[in-house]
């Protein structure tokens, strides 16, 4: 579980940069399909550790 101390912030930074890129592409009227897909993947990897922690807390 200690690897999450490094991995979780890195995924959060990637997620934020992806959101910024998504907004820029939407503003310019470009195709943003890849950013939507990456956002879903990053959100999954951000949500799973939180859910794992909640499960351990309430066991």
PEMOLIN-V291307 format. One record per backbone hydrogen bond with DSSP energy under -1.0 kcal/mol. CO is the residue of the C=O (numbers start at 1). NH is the residue of the N-H. E is the energy in kcal/mol with one decimal. If there is no record, write none. Layout:
CO_NH_E ; CO_NH_E
//
This chain:
1_4_-1.2 ; 2_5_-1.3 ; 3_6_-1.1 ; 3_7_-2.5 ; 4_8_-2.1 ; 6_10_-1.2 ; 7_11_-2.3 ; 8_12_-2.1 ; 9_13_-2.2 ; 10_14_-2.2 ; 11_15_-2.5 ; 12_16_-2.2 ; 13_17_-2.6 ; 14_18_-2.2 ; 15_19_-2.1 ; 16_20_-2.2 ; 17_21_-2.3 ; 18_22_-2.6 ; 19_23_-2.5 ; 20_24_-2.2 ; 21_25_-2.5 ; 22_26_-2.4 ; 23_27_-2.2 ; 24_28_-2.0 ; 25_30_-2.3 ; 32_36_-1.7 ; 33_37_-2.1 ; 34_38_-2.8 ; 35_39_-2.3 ; 36_40_-1.8 ; 37_41_-2.1 ; 38_42_-3.1 ; 39_43_-2.3 ; 40_44_-1.9 ; 41_45_-2.2 ; 42_46_-1.6 ; 43_47_-2.1 ; 44_48_-2.3 ; 47_51_-2.5 ; 48_52_-2.6 ; 49_53_-2.2 ; 50_54_-2.3 ; 51_55_-2.3 ; 52_56_-1.9 ; 53_57_-2.2 ; 54_58_-2.1
//
